[in-house]
Amino acid sequence: MNNETQRDDQLWQTAKARVAFRWSLASYLIVNTFLIGIWYFTSGNLNHFWPIWPILGWGIGIAFHYVRAYHGEQVSSVEAEYNKLKNQSQN
């Protein structure tokens, strides 16, 4: 496999991860809005905001999904770190 094909595969994987993140984010927003609506219309005195627990729990997963989709390659790329160090040593 040549280098250009490998780059195209990497771009394809990045594109798939970003689209998957957007779908996950949309699901997160819709479901949690629905849960907040249930809480609002069924809690007489609006004491305990119980939707906070799924919002926080799912939000942690969404945050990791975001990092993987938009910054994952830079965060875990040995090649990027090597190039950064190489550029620093040349200056």
C-alpha positions as CSV (number, residue, x, y, z in Angstrom):
1,M,0.0,0.0,0.0
2,N,1.5,3.3,-1.0
3,N,1.7,6.3,1.3
4,E,-1.1,8.3,-0.4
5,T,-3.5,5.4,-0.1
6,Q,-2.6,5.1,3.6
7,R,-3.3,8.9,4.1
8,D,-6.7,8.5,2.3
9,D,-7.5,5.6,4.7
10,Q,-6.6,7.8,7.6
11,L,-8.7,10.6,6.4
12,W,-11.6,8.2,5.8
13,Q,-11.3,6.9,9.4
14,T,-11.2,10.5,10.7
15,A,-14.2,11.5,8.7
16,K,-16.2,8.4,10.0
17,A,-15.2,9.2,13.6
18,R,-16.3,12.8,13.3
19,V,-19.7,11.9,11.7
20,A,-20.2,9.3,14.4
21,F,-19.4,11.9,17.1
22,R,-22.0,14.3,15.6
23,W,-24.7,11.6,15.7
24,S,-23.8,10.8,19.2
25,L,-23.9,14.4,20.2
26,A,-27.3,14.8,18.6
27,S,-28.6,11.8,20.4
28,Y,-27.2,13.1,23.7
29,L,-28.9,16.5,23.2
30,I,-32.3,15.0,22.2
31,V,-32.5,12.4,24.9
32,N,-31.3,14.7,27.7
33,T,-33.7,17.4,26.6
34,F,-36.5,14.8,26.7
35,L,-35.4,13.7,30.2
36,I,-35.3,17.3,31.4
37,G,-38.9,17.7,30.0
38,I,-40.0,14.6,31.9
39,W,-38.5,16.0,35.1
40,Y,-40.0,19.4,34.6
41,F,-43.5,18.2,33.9
42,T,-43.6,15.4,36.5
43,S,-41.8,17.0,39.5
44,G,-44.4,19.0,41.4
45,N,-42.0,21.0,43.5
46,L,-38.9,20.7,41.2
47,N,-36.7,19.6,44.1
48,H,-34.2,17.1,42.9
49,F,-32.8,17.6,39.4
50,W,-32.3,13.9,38.7
51,P,-31.5,14.3,34.9
52,I,-28.1,15.6,36.0
53,W,-26.9,12.0,36.5
54,P,-27.5,10.8,32.9
55,I,-26.3,14.2,31.6
56,L,-23.0,13.9,33.5
57,G,-22.5,10.2,32.9
58,W,-23.2,10.3,29.2
59,G,-21.4,13.6,28.9
60,I,-18.2,12.0,30.0
61,G,-18.5,9.5,27.2
62,I,-19.3,12.3,24.7
63,A,-16.2,14.2,25.9
64,F,-14.0,11.2,25.2
65,H,-15.7,10.6,21.9
66,Y,-15.0,14.2,20.9
67,V,-11.3,14.0,21.9
68,R,-10.9,10.7,19.9
69,A,-12.8,12.2,16.8
70,Y,-11.1,15.6,16.7
71,H,-7.8,15.3,18.6
72,G,-7.2,11.6,18.8
73,E,-4.6,11.3,16.1
74,Q,-2.6,14.2,17.5
75,V,-2.9,13.0,21.1
76,S,-1.6,9.5,20.4
77,S,0.4,9.9,17.3
78,V,4.0,8.8,17.8
79,E,4.8,10.1,14.3
80,A,3.5,13.6,15.2
81,E,5.6,13.7,18.4
82,Y,8.7,12.5,16.5
83,N,8.2,15.2,13.8
84,K,7.7,17.9,16.6
85,L,10.9,16.8,18.3
86,K,12.8,16.6,15.0
87,N,11.7,20.2,14.1
88,Q,12.8,21.4,17.6
89,S,16.2,19.9,17.3
90,Q,16.7,21.5,13.9
91,N,16.1,25.0,15.3
